[in-house]
Amino acid sequence: MAADLTVEILDLLVCPNCHARLALDYEASELVCTNPDCALAYPIRGGIPYLLIDEARRPGPQP
Ligand SMILES: [Zn+2]
C-alpha cells in the first residue's frame, strides 16, 4: 500500500509531466503533482507508484 512509500523515496520522485514535486495521497493511493497547473494524480498499485502520464488521472471536475 501507499504506506510503504517513505518520505525519502518521495523526495526522489517528480512529476514526469512538469517535474514538480509529488504529494502522497494516502486515502486515494495516489501521488499528486504539487504544481496546480498540472495536478496530475498518479496511481500507486501494490506499493509501486506508476509515474506515467498515460496512467495519470487528469485533474478537473468529474463528469
Ligand atoms: Zn505535474
N, CA, C, O and the ligand as a Tripos MOL2 file, in Angstrom:
@<TRIPOS>MOLECULE
protein
  253   251    64     0     0
PROTEIN
NO_CHARGES

@<TRIPOS>ATOM
      1 N           0.8390   -1.2020    0.0000 N.3       1 MET1
      2 CA          0.0000    0.0000    0.0000 C.3       1 MET1
      3 C           0.8720    1.2490    0.0000 C.2       1 MET1
      4 O           2.1010    1.1800    0.0020 O.2       1 MET1
      5 N           0.2100    2.3630   -0.0030 N.am      2 ALA2
      6 CA          0.9160    3.6390   -0.0660 C.3       2 ALA2
      7 C           1.8340    3.8430    1.1270 C.2       2 ALA2
      8 O           2.8330    4.5560    1.0320 O.2       2 ALA2
      9 N           1.4990    3.2160    2.2520 N.am      3 ALA3
     10 CA          2.2920    3.4150    3.4540 C.3       3 ALA3
     11 C           3.7150    2.8870    3.2890 C.2       3 ALA3
     12 O           4.6010    3.2600    4.0580 O.2       3 ALA3
     13 N           3.9430    2.0390    2.3140 N.am      4 ASP4
     14 CA          5.2770    1.5220    2.0730 C.3       4 ASP4
     15 C           6.2140    2.5950    1.5280 C.2       4 ASP4
     16 O           7.4350    2.4710    1.6140 O.2       4 ASP4
     17 N           5.6380    3.6280    0.9770 N.am      5 LEU5
     18 CA          6.4600    4.6880    0.4110 C.3       5 LEU5
     19 C           6.9790    5.5800    1.5330 C.2       5 LEU5
     20 O           6.2070    6.0660    2.3600 O.2       5 LEU5
     21 N           8.2570    5.7850    1.5520 N.am      6 THR6
     22 CA          8.8360    6.6360    2.5820 C.3       6 THR6
     23 C           9.0070    8.0430    2.0500 C.2       6 THR6
     24 O           8.9480    8.2990    0.8470 O.2       6 THR6
     25 N           9.2230    8.9460    2.9960 N.am      7 VAL7
     26 CA          9.4600   10.3350    2.6000 C.3       7 VAL7
     27 C          10.7210   10.4250    1.7420 C.2       7 VAL7
     28 O          10.8030   11.2360    0.8200 O.2       7 VAL7
     29 N          11.6980    9.5820    2.0600 N.am      8 GLU8
     30 CA         12.9370    9.6260    1.2860 C.3       8 GLU8
     31 C          12.6900    9.2890   -0.1800 C.2       8 GLU8
     32 O          13.2620    9.9060   -1.0790 O.2       8 GLU8
     33 N          11.8390    8.3120   -0.4020 N.am      9 ILE9
     34 CA         11.5220    7.9580   -1.7850 C.3       9 ILE9
     35 C          10.7450    9.0930   -2.4420 C.2       9 ILE9
     36 O          10.9870    9.4360   -3.5990 O.2       9 ILE9
     37 N           9.8240    9.6620   -1.7030 N.am     10 LEU10
     38 CA          9.0450   10.7660   -2.2610 C.3      10 LEU10
     39 C           9.9470   11.9040   -2.7130 C.2      10 LEU10
     40 O           9.6730   12.5670   -3.7140 O.2      10 LEU10
     41 N          11.0310   12.1270   -1.9630 N.am     11 ASP11
     42 CA         11.9300   13.2100   -2.3220 C.3      11 ASP11
     43 C          12.5800   12.9900   -3.6820 C.2      11 ASP11
     44 O          13.0100   13.9420   -4.3340 O.2      11 ASP11
     45 N          12.6480   11.7480   -4.1000 N.am     12 LEU12
     46 CA         13.3070   11.4200   -5.3670 C.3      12 LEU12
     47 C          12.3460   11.4890   -6.5480 C.2      12 LEU12
     48 O          12.7680   11.5400   -7.7030 O.2      12 LEU12
     49 N          11.0700   11.4910   -6.2500 N.am     13 LEU13
     50 CA         10.0910   11.4000   -7.3230 C.3      13 LEU13
     51 C           9.6320   12.7840   -7.7560 C.2      13 LEU13
     52 O           9.3780   13.6600   -6.9300 O.2      13 LEU13
     53 N           9.5340   12.9570   -9.0420 N.am     14 VAL14
     54 CA          8.9780   14.1910   -9.5780 C.3      14 VAL14
     55 C           7.9540   13.8290  -10.6460 C.2      14 VAL14
     56 O           7.9700   12.7330  -11.2070 O.2      14 VAL14
     57 N           7.0830   14.7610  -10.9050 N.am     15 CYS15
     58 CA          6.0710   14.5720  -11.9290 C.3      15 CYS15
     59 C           6.7370   14.4350  -13.2950 C.2      15 CYS15
     60 O           7.5180   15.3040  -13.6840 O.2      15 CYS15
     61 N           6.4460   13.3650  -14.0290 N.am     16 PRO16
     62 CA          7.0560   13.2050  -15.3550 C.3      16 PRO16
     63 C           6.5190   14.2120  -16.3760 C.2      16 PRO16
     64 O           7.0930   14.3840  -17.4510 O.2      16 PRO16
     65 N           5.4280   14.8640  -16.0320 N.am     17 ASN17
     66 CA          4.8400   15.8380  -16.9470 C.3      17 ASN17
     67 C           5.4880   17.2070  -16.8030 C.2      17 ASN17
     68 O           5.8210   17.8490  -17.7980 O.2      17 ASN17
     69 N           5.6670   17.6570  -15.5520 N.am     18 CYS18
     70 CA          6.1490   19.0240  -15.3320 C.3      18 CYS18
     71 C           7.3540   19.0710  -14.3910 C.2      18 CYS18
     72 O           7.9080   20.1470  -14.1670 O.2      18 CYS18
     73 N           7.7710   17.9310  -13.8350 N.am     19 HIS19
     74 CA          8.9320   17.8310  -12.9600 C.3      19 HIS19
     75 C           8.7680   18.5750  -11.6470 C.2      19 HIS19
     76 O           9.7550   18.9480  -11.0130 O.2      19 HIS19
     77 N           7.5220   18.7920  -11.2380 N.am     20 ALA20
     78 CA          7.2720   19.3350   -9.9040 C.3      20 ALA20
     79 C           7.3080   18.1950   -8.8860 C.2      20 ALA20
     80 O           7.2940   17.0190   -9.2500 O.2      20 ALA20
     81 N           7.3560   18.5660   -7.6040 N.am     21 ARG21
     82 CA          7.3270   17.5670   -6.5450 C.3      21 ARG21
     83 C           5.9500   16.9150   -6.4860 C.2      21 ARG21
     84 O           4.9530   17.4640   -6.9550 O.2      21 ARG21
     85 N           5.9340   15.7300   -5.8930 N.am     22 LEU22
     86 CA          4.6880   14.9750   -5.7530 C.3      22 LEU22
     87 C           4.3010   14.8810   -4.2870 C.2      22 LEU22
     88 O           5.1640   14.7960   -3.4130 O.2      22 LEU22
     89 N           3.0030   14.8950   -4.0230 N.am     23 ALA23
     90 CA          2.4860   14.7270   -2.6720 C.3      23 ALA23
     91 C           1.7310   13.4070   -2.6150 C.2      23 ALA23
     92 O           1.0170   13.0370   -3.5470 O.2      23 ALA23
     93 N           1.9050   12.7040   -1.4960 N.am     24 LEU24
     94 CA          1.2620   11.4030   -1.3450 C.3      24 LEU24
     95 C          -0.1500   11.5750   -0.7950 C.2      24 LEU24
     96 O          -0.3530   12.2140    0.2370 O.2      24 LEU24
     97 N          -1.1030   11.0070   -1.4860 N.am     25 ASP25
     98 CA         -2.4850   10.9760   -1.0080 C.3      25 ASP25
     99 C          -2.7760    9.5610   -0.5360 C.2      25 ASP25
    100 O          -3.0430    8.6690   -1.3410 O.2      25 ASP25
    101 N          -2.7230    9.3610    0.7850 N.am     26 TYR26
    102 CA         -2.8810    8.0130    1.3280 C.3      26 TYR26
    103 C          -4.2510    7.4420    0.9930 C.2      26 TYR26
    104 O          -4.3600    6.2930    0.5640 O.2      26 TYR26
    105 N          -5.2980    8.2410    1.1880 N.am     27 GLU27
    106 CA         -6.6560    7.7350    1.0280 C.3      27 GLU27
    107 C          -6.9140    7.2660   -0.3910 C.2      27 GLU27
    108 O          -7.5650    6.2440   -0.6070 O.2      27 GLU27
    109 N          -6.4060    8.0080   -1.3470 N.am     28 ALA28
    110 CA         -6.6530    7.6650   -2.7420 C.3      28 ALA28
    111 C          -5.5710    6.7470   -3.3050 C.2      28 ALA28
    112 O          -5.6940    6.2570   -4.4280 O.2      28 ALA28
    113 N          -4.5030    6.5120   -2.5240 N.am     29 SER29
    114 CA         -3.3490    5.7610   -3.0120 C.3      29 SER29
    115 C          -2.8500    6.3450   -4.3320 C.2      29 SER29
    116 O          -2.6840    5.6460   -5.3310 O.2      29 SER29
    117 N          -2.6250    7.6250   -4.2920 N.am     30 GLU30
    118 CA         -2.1390    8.3180   -5.4750 C.3      30 GLU30
    119 C          -1.0060    9.2570   -5.0870 C.2      30 GLU30
    120 O          -0.8970    9.7060   -3.9460 O.2      30 GLU30
    121 N          -0.1740    9.5330   -6.0720 N.am     31 LEU31
    122 CA          0.8040   10.5950   -5.9360 C.3      31 LEU31
    123 C           0.2990   11.7700   -6.7640 C.2      31 LEU31
    124 O           0.0850   11.6500   -7.9700 O.2      31 LEU31
    125 N           0.1130   12.8940   -6.1070 N.am     32 VAL32
    126 CA         -0.4990   14.0430   -6.7540 C.3      32 VAL32
    127 C           0.5570   15.1130   -6.9970 C.2      32 VAL32
    128 O           1.3010   15.4870   -6.0910 O.2      32 VAL32
    129 N           0.6090   15.5910   -8.2120 N.am     33 CYS33
    130 CA          1.5400   16.6510   -8.5790 C.3      33 CYS33
    131 C           1.1980   17.9190   -7.8020 C.2      33 CYS33
    132 O           0.0320   18.2990   -7.6980 O.2      33 CYS33
    133 N           2.2430   18.5770   -7.2490 N.am     34 THR34
    134 CA          2.0090   19.7750   -6.4480 C.3      34 THR34
    135 C           1.9120   21.0340   -7.3010 C.2      34 THR34
    136 O           1.6270   22.1140   -6.7830 O.2      34 THR34
    137 N           2.1430   20.9060   -8.5780 N.am     35 ASN35
    138 CA          2.0040   22.0570   -9.4750 C.3      35 ASN35
    139 C           0.5240   22.2320   -9.8280 C.2      35 ASN35
    140 O          -0.0530   21.3820  -10.5070 O.2      35 ASN35
    141 N          -0.0940   23.3250   -9.3740 N.am     36 PRO36
    142 CA         -1.5380   23.4840   -9.6100 C.3      36 PRO36
    143 C          -1.9000   23.5710  -11.0830 C.2      36 PRO36
    144 O          -3.0450   23.3100  -11.4530 O.2      36 PRO36
    145 N          -0.9520   23.9310  -11.9240 N.am     37 ASP37
    146 CA         -1.2440   23.9980  -13.3570 C.3      37 ASP37
    147 C          -1.2150   22.6230  -14.0130 C.2      37 ASP37
    148 O          -1.6400   22.4610  -15.1570 O.2      37 ASP37
    149 N          -0.7130   21.6420  -13.2820 N.am     38 CYS38
    150 CA         -0.6000   20.2770  -13.8140 C.3      38 CYS38
    151 C          -1.5360   19.3760  -13.0190 C.2      38 CYS38
    152 O          -2.5480   18.8940  -13.5280 O.2      38 CYS38
    153 N          -1.1610   19.1540  -11.7220 N.am     39 ALA39
    154 CA         -2.0460   18.4900  -10.7600 C.3      39 ALA39
    155 C          -2.4690   17.0860  -11.1800 C.2      39 ALA39
    156 O          -3.5160   16.6050  -10.7460 O.2      39 ALA39
    157 N          -1.6790   16.4260  -12.0110 N.am     40 LEU40
    158 CA         -1.9850   15.0470  -12.3660 C.3      40 LEU40
    159 C          -1.8360   14.1510  -11.1440 C.2      40 LEU40
    160 O          -0.9900   14.3940  -10.2830 O.2      40 LEU40
    161 N          -2.6670   13.1140  -11.0770 N.am     41 ALA41
    162 CA         -2.6200   12.1650   -9.9610 C.3      41 ALA41
    163 C          -2.2060   10.8120  -10.5110 C.2      41 ALA41
    164 O          -2.8680   10.2490  -11.3830 O.2      41 ALA41
    165 N          -1.0820   10.2930   -9.9790 N.am     42 TYR42
    166 CA         -0.5310    9.0260  -10.4540 C.3      42 TYR42
    167 C          -0.9110    7.9040   -9.5040 C.2      42 TYR42
    168 O          -0.7820    8.0570   -8.2900 O.2      42 TYR42
    169 N          -1.3710    6.7900  -10.0260 N.am     43 PRO43
    170 CA         -1.8240    5.6990   -9.1620 C.3      43 PRO43
    171 C          -0.6610    4.9710   -8.4940 C.2      43 PRO43
    172 O           0.4430    4.9040   -9.0350 O.2      43 PRO43
    173 N          -0.9330    4.4270   -7.3040 N.am     44 ILE44
    174 CA          0.0120    3.5470   -6.6250 C.3      44 ILE44
    175 C          -0.6540    2.1810   -6.5270 C.2      44 ILE44
    176 O          -1.7280    2.0490   -5.9390 O.2      44 ILE44
    177 N          -0.0210    1.1730   -7.0980 N.am     45 ARG45
    178 CA         -0.6010   -0.1700   -7.0970 C.3      45 ARG45
    179 C           0.4130   -1.1270   -6.4980 C.2      45 ARG45
    180 O           1.5240   -1.2740   -7.0070 O.2      45 ARG45
    181 N           0.0160   -1.7800   -5.4040 N.am     46 GLY46
    182 CA          0.9130   -2.7250   -4.7580 C.3      46 GLY46
    183 C           2.1590   -2.0630   -4.2190 C.2      46 GLY46
    184 O           3.2210   -2.6840   -4.1700 O.2      46 GLY46
    185 N           2.0450   -0.8010   -3.8110 N.am     47 GLY47
    186 CA          3.1770   -0.0840   -3.2610 C.3      47 GLY47
    187 C           4.0960    0.5140   -4.2990 C.2      47 GLY47
    188 O           5.1040    1.1310   -3.9540 O.2      47 GLY47
    189 N           3.7650    0.3420   -5.5650 N.am     48 ILE48
    190 CA          4.6210    0.8460   -6.6290 C.3      48 ILE48
    191 C           3.9230    2.0170   -7.3200 C.2      48 ILE48
    192 O           2.8280    1.8590   -7.8600 O.2      48 ILE48
    193 N           4.5490    3.1810   -7.3020 N.am     49 PRO49
    194 CA          3.9510    4.3230   -7.9950 C.3      49 PRO49
    195 C           4.1480    4.2120   -9.5070 C.2      49 PRO49
    196 O           5.2420    3.9210   -9.9910 O.2      49 PRO49
    197 N           3.0710    4.4490  -10.2290 N.am     50 TYR50
    198 CA          3.1290    4.4010  -11.6850 C.3      50 TYR50
    199 C           3.1980    5.8300  -12.2020 C.2      50 TYR50
    200 O           2.1790    6.4810  -12.4350 O.2      50 TYR50
    201 N           4.4240    6.2950  -12.3730 N.am     51 LEU51
    202 CA          4.6130    7.6840  -12.7900 C.3      51 LEU51
    203 C           4.6320    7.7670  -14.3130 C.2      51 LEU51
    204 O           5.6470    8.0840  -14.9330 O.2      51 LEU51
    205 N           3.4860    7.4750  -14.8780 N.am     52 LEU52
    206 CA          3.3280    7.5030  -16.3220 C.3      52 LEU52
    207 C           2.1690    8.4320  -16.6450 C.2      52 LEU52
    208 O           1.0860    8.3290  -16.0690 O.2      52 LEU52
    209 N           2.4180    9.3300  -17.5690 N.am     53 ILE53
    210 CA          1.3750   10.2950  -17.9070 C.3      53 ILE53
    211 C           0.1370    9.5640  -18.4270 C.2      53 ILE53
    212 O          -0.9910    9.9940  -18.1850 O.2      53 ILE53
    213 N           0.3490    8.4740  -19.1310 N.am     54 ASP54
    214 CA         -0.7890    7.7060  -19.6430 C.3      54 ASP54
    215 C          -1.6230    7.0760  -18.5360 C.2      54 ASP54
    216 O          -2.8110    6.8110  -18.7210 O.2      54 ASP54
    217 N          -0.9890    6.8300  -17.3650 N.am     55 GLU55
    218 CA         -1.6920    6.2110  -16.2440 C.3      55 GLU55
    219 C          -2.3230    7.2520  -15.3240 C.2      55 GLU55
    220 O          -3.1600    6.9090  -14.4900 O.2      55 GLU55
    221 N          -1.9370    8.5000  -15.4650 N.am     56 ALA56
    222 CA         -2.3480    9.5360  -14.5160 C.3      56 ALA56
    223 C          -3.8150    9.8970  -14.7140 C.2      56 ALA56
    224 O          -4.3780    9.8350  -15.8060 O.2      56 ALA56
    225 N          -4.3940   10.2800  -13.5680 N.am     57 ARG57
    226 CA         -5.7640   10.7690  -13.6060 C.3      57 ARG57
    227 C          -5.7100   12.2740  -13.8570 C.2      57 ARG57
    228 O          -4.9720   13.0160  -13.2080 O.2      57 ARG57
    229 N          -6.5080   12.6850  -14.8110 N.am     58 ARG58
    230 CA         -6.4990   14.0970  -15.1710 C.3      58 ARG58
    231 C          -7.2390   14.9230  -14.1140 C.2      58 ARG58
    232 O          -8.2420   14.4680  -13.5650 O.2      58 ARG58
    233 N          -6.7520   16.1230  -13.8290 N.am     59 PRO59
    234 CA         -7.4500   16.9760  -12.8620 C.3      59 PRO59
    235 C          -8.7210   17.5660  -13.4490 C.2      59 PRO59
    236 O          -9.0480   17.3820  -14.6220 O.2      59 PRO59
    237 N          -9.4150   18.2760  -12.5880 N.am     60 GLY60
    238 CA        -10.6190   18.9500  -13.0240 C.3      60 GLY60
    239 C         -11.8660   18.2750  -12.5000 C.2      60 GLY60
    240 O         -11.8010   17.1690  -11.9630 O.2      60 GLY60
    241 N         -13.0090   18.9370  -12.6530 N.am     61 PRO61
    242 CA        -14.2650   18.4080  -12.1330 C.3      61 PRO61
    243 C         -14.6320   17.0880  -12.7890 C.2      61 PRO61
    244 O         -14.4520   16.9060  -13.9930 O.2      61 PRO61
    245 N         -15.1470   16.1770  -11.9860 N.am     62 GLN62
    246 CA        -15.5800   14.8900  -12.5270 C.3      62 GLN62
    247 C         -16.9180   15.0580  -13.2580 C.2      62 GLN62
    248 O         -17.7620   15.8370  -12.8150 O.2      62 GLN62
    249 N         -17.1170   14.3630  -14.3350 N.am     63 PRO63
    250 CA        -18.3810   14.4620  -15.0790 C.3      63 PRO63
    251 C         -19.5590   13.8960  -14.2860 C.2      63 PRO63
    252 O         -20.6900   13.9040  -14.7710 O.2      63 PRO63
    253 ZN          2.9390   17.8160  -12.8370 Zn       64 ZN64
@<TRIPOS>BOND
     1     1     2 1
     2     2     3 1
     3     3     4 2
     4     3     5 am
     5     5     6 1
     6     6     7 1
     7     7     8 2
     8     7     9 am
     9     9    10 1
    10    10    11 1
    11    11    12 2
    12    11    13 am
    13    13    14 1
    14    14    15 1
    15    15    16 2
    16    15    17 am
    17    17    18 1
    18    18    19 1
    19    19    20 2
    20    19    21 am
    21    21    22 1
    22    22    23 1
    23    23    24 2
    24    23    25 am
    25    25    26 1
    26    26    27 1
    27    27    28 2
    28    27    29 am
    29    29    30 1
    30    30    31 1
    31    31    32 2
    32    31    33 am
    33    33    34 1
    34    34    35 1
    35    35    36 2
    36    35    37 am
    37    37    38 1
    38    38    39 1
    39    39    40 2
    40    39    41 am
    41    41    42 1
    42    42    43 1
    43    43    44 2
    44    43    45 am
    45    45    46 1
    46    46    47 1
    47    47    48 2
    48    47    49 am
    49    49    50 1
    50    50    51 1
    51    51    52 2
    52    51    53 am
    53    53    54 1
    54    54    55 1
    55    55    56 2
    56    55    57 am
    57    57    58 1
    58    58    59 1
    59    59    60 2
    60    59    61 am
    61    61    62 1
    62    62    63 1
    63    63    64 2
    64    63    65 am
    65    65    66 1
    66    66    67 1
    67    67    68 2
    68    67    69 am
    69    69    70 1
    70    70    71 1
    71    71    72 2
    72    71    73 am
    73    73    74 1
    74    74    75 1
    75    75    76 2
    76    75    77 am
    77    77    78 1
    78    78    79 1
    79    79    80 2
    80    79    81 am
    81    81    82 1
    82    82    83 1
    83    83    84 2
    84    83    85 am
    85    85    86 1
    86    86    87 1
    87    87    88 2
    88    87    89 am
    89    89    90 1
    90    90    91 1
    91    91    92 2
    92    91    93 am
    93    93    94 1
    94    94    95 1
    95    95    96 2
    96    95    97 am
    97    97    98 1
    98    98    99 1
    99    99   100 2
   100    99   101 am
   101   101   102 1
   102   102   103 1
   103   103   104 2
   104   103   105 am
   105   105   106 1
   106   106   107 1
   107   107   108 2
   108   107   109 am
   109   109   110 1
   110   110   111 1
   111   111   112 2
   112   111   113 am
   113   113   114 1
   114   114   115 1
   115   115   116 2
   116   115   117 am
   117   117   118 1
   118   118   119 1
   119   119   120 2
   120   119   121 am
   121   121   122 1
   122   122   123 1
   123   123   124 2
   124   123   125 am
   125   125   126 1
   126   126   127 1
   127   127   128 2
   128   127   129 am
   129   129   130 1
   130   130   131 1
   131   131   132 2
   132   131   133 am
   133   133   134 1
   134   134   135 1
   135   135   136 2
   136   135   137 am
   137   137   138 1
   138   138   139 1
   139   139   140 2
   140   139   141 am
   141   141   142 1
   142   142   143 1
   143   143   144 2
   144   143   145 am
   145   145   146 1
   146   146   147 1
   147   147   148 2
   148   147   149 am
   149   149   150 1
   150   150   151 1
   151   151   152 2
   152   151   153 am
   153   153   154 1
   154   154   155 1
   155   155   156 2
   156   155   157 am
   157   157   158 1
   158   158   159 1
   159   159   160 2
   160   159   161 am
   161   161   162 1
   162   162   163 1
   163   163   164 2
   164   163   165 am
   165   165   166 1
   166   166   167 1
   167   167   168 2
   168   167   169 am
   169   169   170 1
   170   170   171 1
   171   171   172 2
   172   171   173 am
   173   173   174 1
   174   174   175 1
   175   175   176 2
   176   175   177 am
   177   177   178 1
   178   178   179 1
   179   179   180 2
   180   179   181 am
   181   181   182 1
   182   182   183 1
   183   183   184 2
   184   183   185 am
   185   185   186 1
   186   186   187 1
   187   187   188 2
   188   187   189 am
   189   189   190 1
   190   190   191 1
   191   191   192 2
   192   191   193 am
   193   193   194 1
   194   194   195 1
   195   195   196 2
   196   195   197 am
   197   197   198 1
   198   198   199 1
   199   199   200 2
   200   199   201 am
   201   201   202 1
   202   202   203 1
   203   203   204 2
   204   203   205 am
   205   205   206 1
   206   206   207 1
   207   207   208 2
   208   207   209 am
   209   209   210 1
   210   210   211 1
   211   211   212 2
   212   211   213 am
   213   213   214 1
   214   214   215 1
   215   215   216 2
   216   215   217 am
   217   217   218 1
   218   218   219 1
   219   219   220 2
   220   219   221 am
   221   221   222 1
   222   222   223 1
   223   223   224 2
   224   223   225 am
   225   225   226 1
   226   226   227 1
   227   227   228 2
   228   227   229 am
   229   229   230 1
   230   230   231 1
   231   231   232 2
   232   231   233 am
   233   233   234 1
   234   234   235 1
   235   235   236 2
   236   235   237 am
   237   237   238 1
   238   238   239 1
   239   239   240 2
   240   239   241 am
   241   241   242 1
   242   242   243 1
   243   243   244 2
   244   243   245 am
   245   245   246 1
   246   246   247 1
   247   247   248 2
   248   247   249 am
   249   249   250 1
   250   250   251 1
   251   251   252 2
@<TRIPOS>SUBSTRUCTURE
     1 MET1         2 RESIDUE 1 A MET
     2 ALA2         6 RESIDUE 1 A ALA
     3 ALA3        10 RESIDUE 1 A ALA
     4 ASP4        14 RESIDUE 1 A ASP
     5 LEU5        18 RESIDUE 1 A LEU
     6 THR6        22 RESIDUE 1 A THR
     7 VAL7        26 RESIDUE 1 A VAL
     8 GLU8        30 RESIDUE 1 A GLU
     9 ILE9        34 RESIDUE 1 A ILE
    10 LEU10       38 RESIDUE 1 A LEU
    11 ASP11       42 RESIDUE 1 A ASP
    12 LEU12       46 RESIDUE 1 A LEU
    13 LEU13       50 RESIDUE 1 A LEU
    14 VAL14       54 RESIDUE 1 A VAL
    15 CYS15       58 RESIDUE 1 A CYS
    16 PRO16       62 RESIDUE 1 A PRO
    17 ASN17       66 RESIDUE 1 A ASN
    18 CYS18       70 RESIDUE 1 A CYS
    19 HIS19       74 RESIDUE 1 A HIS
    20 ALA20       78 RESIDUE 1 A ALA
    21 ARG21       82 RESIDUE 1 A ARG
    22 LEU22       86 RESIDUE 1 A LEU
    23 ALA23       90 RESIDUE 1 A ALA
    24 LEU24       94 RESIDUE 1 A LEU
    25 ASP25       98 RESIDUE 1 A ASP
    26 TYR26      102 RESIDUE 1 A TYR
    27 GLU27      106 RESIDUE 1 A GLU
    28 ALA28      110 RESIDUE 1 A ALA
    29 SER29      114 RESIDUE 1 A SER
    30 GLU30      118 RESIDUE 1 A GLU
    31 LEU31      122 RESIDUE 1 A LEU
    32 VAL32      126 RESIDUE 1 A VAL
    33 CYS33      130 RESIDUE 1 A CYS
    34 THR34      134 RESIDUE 1 A THR
    35 ASN35      138 RESIDUE 1 A ASN
    36 PRO36      142 RESIDUE 1 A PRO
    37 ASP37      146 RESIDUE 1 A ASP
    38 CYS38      150 RESIDUE 1 A CYS
    39 ALA39      154 RESIDUE 1 A ALA
    40 LEU40      158 RESIDUE 1 A LEU
    41 ALA41      162 RESIDUE 1 A ALA
    42 TYR42      166 RESIDUE 1 A TYR
    43 PRO43      170 RESIDUE 1 A PRO
    44 ILE44      174 RESIDUE 1 A ILE
    45 ARG45      178 RESIDUE 1 A ARG
    46 GLY46      182 RESIDUE 1 A GLY
    47 GLY47      186 RESIDUE 1 A GLY
    48 ILE48      190 RESIDUE 1 A ILE
    49 PRO49      194 RESIDUE 1 A PRO
    50 TYR50      198 RESIDUE 1 A TYR
    51 LEU51      202 RESIDUE 1 A LEU
    52 LEU52      206 RESIDUE 1 A LEU
    53 ILE53      210 RESIDUE 1 A ILE
    54 ASP54      214 RESIDUE 1 A ASP
    55 GLU55      218 RESIDUE 1 A GLU
    56 ALA56      222 RESIDUE 1 A ALA
    57 ARG57      226 RESIDUE 1 A ARG
    58 ARG58      230 RESIDUE 1 A ARG
    59 PRO59      234 RESIDUE 1 A PRO
    60 GLY60      238 RESIDUE 1 A GLY
    61 PRO61      242 RESIDUE 1 A PRO
    62 GLN62      246 RESIDUE 1 A GLN
    63 PRO63      250 RESIDUE 1 A PRO
    64 ZN64       253 GROUP 0 **** ****
